[in-house]
Amino acid sequence: MKHTLIGTIAAAVLGVGLPAAEATSVSFLDAVTGAPCDGLQACITQAEGVAVGVRAAAPSASLTWSEGSGVGVAGGEETSDWMSVTFNEAVRLSAIHLSDFGVVEAPVFGFRAATRCAWYSVNDGPAQQYCAADTGVSALRTASSGLSLWFDESMPVTSVKFFGYGRAGSDFLLKGLDFSRSAIPEPAVLVLLGLGLTGVALRLRRTVR
């Protein structure tokens, strides 16, 4: 009887259902999401109820947009693409897609040297390096076909910041990103679950007596 009651309540809770985490993709290649960013320091787009913000980090910098390529940064210190991507709620971020990741000049023993690596941080955490594959070509665009950063979806993410150390920036265009909303129980579901557990406790107490 005890197991039957618990199973019935569990079925009722599952019947109402917890919100499912649905995968969402945001593309900055098209005019709907990309064009509104052009010329501004920051822009926001809505995707499945989540506000996704993109900002040029340097005060004197602004966002640029190229159809079919994505959103980048113009101006600012060393014209570096210091950019931040933020969410108005914690999401399960799976990937950020970049294009035109280029060689960036970095100071090495007082000289200017080229590197195909840059940095980003998640939730203002420690810096993590990402690099473009060496194509063997000395052109500036070493990963024009695209470069994707993959994330651990078990960690809720509210912000990702791209930056460099010293004068080293990160030259790229933001093509898009993939994420899903964290499955957070709605208040009505929590109330039902609480009532169900209370009922189980009372029933078990009577059974023991």
C-alpha positions as CSV (number, residue, x, y, z in Angstrom):
1,M,0.0,0.0,0.0
2,K,2.8,2.4,0.9
3,H,4.6,1.8,-2.4
4,T,1.4,2.2,-4.3
5,L,0.7,5.5,-2.7
6,I,4.1,6.8,-3.4
7,G,4.0,5.7,-7.0
8,T,0.6,7.4,-7.5
9,I,1.9,10.7,-6.2
10,A,5.0,10.5,-8.3
11,A,2.9,9.8,-11.4
12,A,0.7,12.8,-10.6
13,V,3.8,15.0,-10.3
14,L,5.3,13.7,-13.5
15,G,1.9,14.0,-15.2
16,V,1.9,17.8,-14.6
17,G,5.5,17.7,-15.8
18,L,8.7,19.6,-15.2
19,P,9.6,22.1,-17.9
20,A,11.7,20.3,-20.4
21,A,15.0,21.8,-21.4
22,E,14.6,22.6,-25.1
23,A,17.6,23.2,-27.3
24,T,17.7,26.7,-28.8
25,S,20.0,28.1,-31.5
26,V,20.7,31.8,-32.1
27,S,22.2,32.9,-35.3
28,F,23.8,36.3,-35.8
29,L,24.3,35.6,-39.6
30,D,20.9,36.9,-40.6
31,A,19.5,40.4,-40.5
32,V,16.8,39.7,-37.9
33,T,19.3,39.1,-35.1
34,G,22.6,40.5,-36.5
35,A,21.7,43.8,-38.1
36,P,20.3,45.4,-34.9
37,C,23.7,45.1,-33.4
38,D,25.5,47.1,-36.1
39,G,26.9,50.4,-34.8
40,L,25.9,49.9,-31.2
41,Q,28.0,49.0,-28.2
42,A,25.5,46.4,-27.1
43,C,22.4,44.6,-28.4
44,I,19.9,42.1,-27.1
45,T,18.0,39.4,-28.9
46,Q,15.2,37.2,-27.5
47,A,15.3,33.4,-28.0
48,E,12.7,31.1,-26.4
49,G,12.1,33.6,-23.6
50,V,15.8,34.1,-22.9
51,A,17.4,37.5,-23.4
52,V,20.8,37.1,-25.1
53,G,23.0,40.2,-24.9
54,V,26.2,40.9,-26.9
55,R,28.5,43.8,-25.9
56,A,31.7,45.3,-27.1
57,A,33.8,45.5,-23.9
58,A,36.0,48.4,-24.6
59,P,34.2,51.8,-24.0
60,S,35.3,53.2,-27.3
61,A,34.4,50.1,-29.3
62,S,31.2,49.2,-31.1
63,L,29.7,46.2,-32.7
64,T,29.7,45.6,-36.4
65,W,27.7,43.2,-38.5
66,S,28.2,41.5,-41.8
67,E,25.5,39.4,-43.4
68,G,26.5,35.8,-43.6
69,S,29.6,36.4,-41.4
70,G,28.3,37.5,-38.0
71,V,28.9,40.2,-35.3
72,G,32.3,41.6,-34.5
73,V,33.9,44.5,-32.8
74,A,35.4,47.7,-34.3
75,G,37.5,50.3,-32.5
76,G,38.6,50.2,-29.0
77,E,42.1,49.5,-27.6
78,E,44.2,47.7,-30.1
79,T,41.0,47.1,-32.0
80,S,40.7,43.8,-30.1
81,D,37.4,41.9,-30.2
82,W,36.9,42.1,-26.4
83,M,33.3,41.0,-26.4
84,S,30.8,39.6,-23.8
85,V,27.8,37.3,-24.3
86,T,25.3,37.4,-21.4
87,F,22.0,35.7,-20.6
88,N,19.3,37.1,-18.3
89,E,19.0,33.6,-16.7
90,A,21.3,30.7,-16.2
91,V,21.3,28.4,-19.3
92,R,22.9,25.2,-20.3
93,L,25.3,26.5,-23.0
94,S,26.5,23.8,-25.4
95,A,28.4,25.8,-28.1
96,I,29.5,29.2,-29.3
97,H,30.3,29.4,-33.1
98,L,32.9,31.8,-34.4
99,S,34.2,32.7,-37.8
100,D,37.2,34.6,-39.3
101,F,39.3,33.8,-36.2
102,G,42.5,35.6,-37.2
103,V,46.1,35.9,-36.2
104,V,46.5,38.3,-33.3
105,E,49.6,40.3,-32.5
106,A,50.9,39.8,-29.1
107,P,54.0,41.2,-27.3
108,V,56.8,38.6,-26.9
109,F,60.0,39.9,-25.3
110,G,59.3,43.4,-26.5
111,F,58.6,42.3,-30.1
112,R,55.3,41.9,-31.9
113,A,54.5,38.2,-32.7
114,A,51.6,36.5,-34.3
115,T,49.5,34.0,-32.4
116,R,46.4,32.0,-33.3
117,C,45.2,31.8,-29.7
118,A,43.0,34.0,-27.5
119,W,41.1,33.7,-24.3
120,Y,37.6,33.5,-22.8
121,S,36.1,33.1,-19.3
122,V,32.8,31.6,-18.2
123,N,30.8,33.3,-15.4
124,D,33.9,35.5,-14.7
125,G,35.9,32.4,-13.9
126,P,39.5,31.7,-14.8
127,A,40.8,32.4,-18.3
128,Q,40.6,29.5,-20.8
129,Q,42.6,29.5,-24.1
130,Y,41.2,28.6,-27.5
131,C,43.2,28.4,-30.7
132,A,42.6,28.1,-34.4
133,A,44.0,25.2,-36.2
134,D,47.2,25.9,-38.1
135,T,46.3,25.8,-41.8
136,G,49.9,26.4,-42.9
137,V,48.8,29.6,-44.6
138,S,50.2,32.9,-43.4
139,A,47.0,34.8,-44.2
140,L,45.3,36.6,-41.4
141,R,42.2,34.5,-41.6
142,T,43.3,31.1,-40.3
143,A,39.9,29.7,-39.4
144,S,37.5,31.5,-41.8
145,S,35.4,28.4,-42.1
146,G,34.5,28.5,-38.5
147,L,35.6,27.6,-35.0
148,S,33.3,26.3,-32.3
149,L,33.8,26.3,-28.6
150,W,32.1,23.5,-26.8
151,F,30.9,23.7,-23.2
152,D,30.0,21.4,-20.4
153,E,26.2,21.6,-20.3
154,S,26.0,20.5,-16.7
155,M,27.2,23.9,-15.6
156,P,24.7,26.8,-15.7
157,V,26.1,29.8,-17.6
158,T,25.2,33.4,-17.3
159,S,28.1,35.0,-19.2
160,V,31.0,34.3,-21.5
161,K,33.7,37.0,-22.0
162,F,36.3,37.1,-24.8
163,F,39.5,39.0,-24.1
164,G,43.2,39.0,-24.4
165,Y,46.2,39.6,-22.1
166,G,48.2,42.8,-22.5
167,R,47.8,43.9,-26.1
168,A,46.7,40.5,-27.3
169,G,43.2,40.5,-28.5
170,S,40.9,38.0,-30.2
171,D,40.0,38.7,-33.8
172,F,36.8,36.9,-34.7
173,L,33.1,37.2,-35.7
174,L,30.3,35.7,-33.6
175,K,28.2,33.5,-35.8
176,G,25.8,32.1,-33.2
177,L,25.4,29.9,-30.2
178,D,23.4,26.9,-28.9
179,F,21.9,26.6,-25.5
180,S,18.9,25.2,-23.5
181,R,17.0,26.6,-20.6
182,S,17.6,25.0,-17.3
183,A,14.7,22.9,-16.2
184,I,13.4,24.8,-13.2
185,P,10.1,23.6,-11.6
186,E,7.3,26.0,-11.8
187,P,5.6,27.2,-8.5
188,A,2.5,25.1,-9.1
189,V,4.6,21.9,-9.6
190,L,6.5,22.7,-6.4
191,V,3.2,23.1,-4.5
192,L,1.9,19.8,-5.8
193,L,5.1,18.0,-4.9
194,G,5.0,19.4,-1.4
195,L,1.4,18.3,-0.9
196,G,2.2,14.9,-2.2
197,L,5.2,14.4,0.1
198,T,3.0,15.7,3.0
199,G,0.4,13.1,2.1
200,V,3.0,10.3,2.0
201,A,4.3,11.3,5.5
202,L,0.8,11.4,7.0
203,R,-0.1,8.0,5.4
204,L,3.0,6.4,6.7
205,R,2.5,7.8,10.1
206,R,-1.0,6.3,10.2
207,T,0.3,3.0,8.9
208,V,2.9,2.8,11.7
209,R,0.2,3.4,14.3
